[in-house]
Amino acid sequence: MAHAVTFELIKRCAQSGARLGVLHTPHGDVPTPIYMPVGTQACVKAMTSRDMHDVGTHILLSNTYHLSLRPGEKLVEKAGGLHRFMDWHKPILTDSGGFQVFSLSDMRKITENGVSFRSHLDGSSLHMTPESNVDTQQMLGADIAMALDVCSAYPTSDADARDAMDLTHRWARRAKRAHTRRDQSLFGIVQGAFSRELRIESVKTLSDMDFAGLGIGGLSVGEPKDLMYDMLDAMQPHLPEDKPRYLMGVGTADCLVEGVLRGIDMFDCVLATRVARNGTALTRSGRLVVRNAVNAEDFRPIEEGCDCYACTHHTRAYIRHLIKADEITGAHLITVHNLRFLLRMMEEVRDAIRNDRFLDYRRDFYAQFDQSVAFNRGTEA
């Protein structure tokens, strides 16, 4: 079966080797490298579909685990699929939900057949197999579905990493056989924990299965950033040139820059929206805690030069007031800024690659950025 989603490599930056490309999908083209906002429950928190268009979103994520629990894939299918249900007519990717299930370590059991777990909503017993997971994603109808994988914890032993990777590969074969929807593509997920040898083996094994693209899972799970970068360095020479590369759950500004340098095309993370609801904005120099008292009489925008609605219409003092007063508009405005910050940054990254100056861009970025920023992954419930 021909892939519904294909990747076109436009060029490599002569200065850095970073990739510029286009992801062709049934719901439109996506320029890469790209940051993908996370709409776990068929909604990016505090944002409407119109807001997502306004901040420059090309593709967003929803989560299979959460949507299967509420409202259920059958209802979404009855509504006409995820695009119609959430009124988003650009591309969508659905994560398998594997990371969320495997994070429920005291509520789940992994077997060869699949994973048994309890709902975080009501404690009911549930079972997920690679086939049932694919069936759910086909009913949701996103452009890109992800195969169910086994995510290793950090740290983990080489033996446990091998077992998880081998099971991921067996599940990937089953998922690929089960996937039949012609207007949707399936990505496999590379595992191997923090072993260079296992990571390379996983890339080669999944590449031979001819998925439409490869997700890189099991990173950004608590390890030092340098270790994550080392794993990306190990995998990069072995990743298929003609397939998109998706680094899962990674989305701080510095990790985006470093991922692009290592040949990554797609990123996602809940960080931008999660910290916004705590009164924290992302800026060129790092995090700005808007709710802090120092901003009480600061009548500047969150960030000078930002073209988002929050920065062109409101001040730090006003947004701080909203946050302190528990007004939901405060969270909305910072979310608007944070998403636009990352999406605009990726526009600049693509322009730098196009003009063969990505290393210059990276140098200028670090001249401003506070590298003490932590990175997070996960899904917003």
Secondary structure as the mmCIF struct_conf table of DSSP 4:
data_model
#
loop_
_struct_conf.conf_type_id
_struct_conf.id
_struct_conf.beg_label_comp_id
_struct_conf.beg_label_asym_id
_struct_conf.beg_label_seq_id
_struct_conf.end_label_comp_id
_struct_conf.end_label_asym_id
_struct_conf.end_label_seq_id
BEND BEND1 ALA A 4 VAL A 5
STRN STRN1 THR A 6 ARG A 12
TURN_TY1_P TURN_TY1_P1 ALA A 14 SER A 16
STRN STRN2 ARG A 19 THR A 25
TURN_TY1_P TURN_TY1_P2 PRO A 26 HIS A 27
STRN STRN3 GLY A 28 THR A 32
BEND BEND2 PRO A 33 PRO A 33
STRN STRN4 ILE A 34 MET A 36
STRN STRN5 VAL A 38 VAL A 38
TURN_TY1_P TURN_TY1_P3 THR A 40 GLN A 41
BEND BEND3 ALA A 42 CYS A 43
TURN_TY1_P TURN_TY1_P4 LYS A 45 ALA A 46
HELX_RH_AL_P HELX_RH_AL_P1 SER A 49 ASP A 54
TURN_TY1_P TURN_TY1_P5 VAL A 55 GLY A 56
BEND BEND4 HIS A 58 HIS A 58
STRN STRN6 LEU A 60 ASN A 63
HELX_RH_AL_P HELX_RH_AL_P2 THR A 64 LEU A 69
TURN_TY1_P TURN_TY1_P6 ARG A 70 PRO A 71
HELX_RH_AL_P HELX_RH_AL_P3 GLU A 73 LYS A 78
TURN_TY1_P TURN_TY1_P7 ALA A 79 GLY A 80
BEND BEND5 GLY A 81 GLY A 81
HELX_RH_AL_P HELX_RH_AL_P4 LEU A 82 MET A 86
TURN_TY1_P TURN_TY1_P8 ASP A 87 ASP A 87
BEND BEND6 LYS A 90 LYS A 90
STRN STRN7 ILE A 92 ASP A 95
BEND BEND7 GLY A 97 GLY A 97
HELX_RH_AL_P HELX_RH_AL_P5 GLY A 98 PHE A 102
TURN_TY1_P TURN_TY1_P9 SER A 103 SER A 103
TURN_TY1_P TURN_TY1_P10 SER A 105 ASP A 106
BEND BEND8 MET A 107 MET A 107
STRN STRN8 ARG A 108 ILE A 110
BEND BEND9 GLU A 112 ASN A 113
STRN STRN9 VAL A 115 ARG A 118
TURN_TY1_P TURN_TY1_P11 HIS A 120 ASP A 122
STRN STRN10 SER A 125 MET A 128
HELX_RH_AL_P HELX_RH_AL_P6 PRO A 130 LEU A 140
TURN_TY1_P TURN_TY1_P12 GLY A 141 GLY A 141
BEND BEND10 ASP A 143 ASP A 143
STRN STRN11 ILE A 144 MET A 146
HELX_LH_PP_P HELX_LH_PP_P1 CYS A 151 ALA A 153
BEND BEND11 TYR A 154 PRO A 155
HELX_RH_AL_P HELX_RH_AL_P7 ASP A 158 ALA A 178
TURN_TY1_P TURN_TY1_P13 ARG A 182 ASP A 183
STRN STRN12 SER A 185 VAL A 190
TURN_TY1_P TURN_TY1_P14 ALA A 193 PHE A 194
HELX_RH_AL_P HELX_RH_AL_P8 ARG A 196 ASP A 208
TURN_TY1_P TURN_TY1_P15 MET A 209 ASP A 210
BEND BEND12 ALA A 212 ALA A 212
STRN STRN13 GLY A 213 ILE A 216
BEND BEND13 GLY A 218 GLY A 218
BEND BEND14 SER A 220 GLY A 222
HELX_RH_AL_P HELX_RH_AL_P9 LYS A 225 MET A 235
HELX_RH_3T_P HELX_RH_3T_P1 GLN A 236 HIS A 238
BEND BEND15 LEU A 239 LEU A 239
TURN_TY1_P TURN_TY1_P16 GLU A 241 ASP A 242
BEND BEND16 LYS A 243 LYS A 243
STRN STRN14 ARG A 245 LEU A 247
TURN_TY1_P TURN_TY1_P17 MET A 248 GLY A 249
STRN STRN15 VAL A 250 VAL A 250
BEND BEND17 THR A 252 THR A 252
HELX_RH_AL_P HELX_RH_AL_P10 ALA A 253 LEU A 261
TURN_TY1_P TURN_TY1_P18 ARG A 262 GLY A 263
STRN STRN16 MET A 266 ASP A 268
BEND BEND18 VAL A 270 VAL A 270
HELX_RH_AL_P HELX_RH_AL_P11 LEU A 271 ALA A 276
TURN_TY1_P TURN_TY1_P19 ARG A 277 GLY A 279
STRN STRN17 THR A 280 THR A 283
TURN_TY1_P TURN_TY1_P20 ARG A 284 SER A 285
STRN STRN18 GLY A 286 VAL A 289
TURN_TY1_P TURN_TY1_P21 VAL A 290 ARG A 291
BEND BEND19 ASN A 292 ASN A 292
HELX_RH_3T_P HELX_RH_3T_P2 ALA A 293 ASN A 295
TURN_TY1_P TURN_TY1_P22 ALA A 296 GLU A 297
BEND BEND20 ARG A 300 ARG A 300
BEND BEND21 ILE A 302 GLU A 303
TURN_TY1_P TURN_TY1_P23 GLU A 304 GLY A 305
BEND BEND22 CYS A 308 CYS A 308
HELX_RH_AL_P HELX_RH_AL_P12 TYR A 309 HIS A 313
HELX_RH_AL_P HELX_RH_AL_P13 ARG A 316 LYS A 324
TURN_TY1_P TURN_TY1_P24 ALA A 325 ASP A 326
HELX_RH_AL_P HELX_RH_AL_P14 ILE A 328 ARG A 354
TURN_TY1_P TURN_TY1_P25 ASN A 355 ASP A 356
HELX_RH_AL_P HELX_RH_AL_P15 PHE A 358 GLN A 368
TURN_TY1_P TURN_TY1_P26 GLN A 371 SER A 372
#
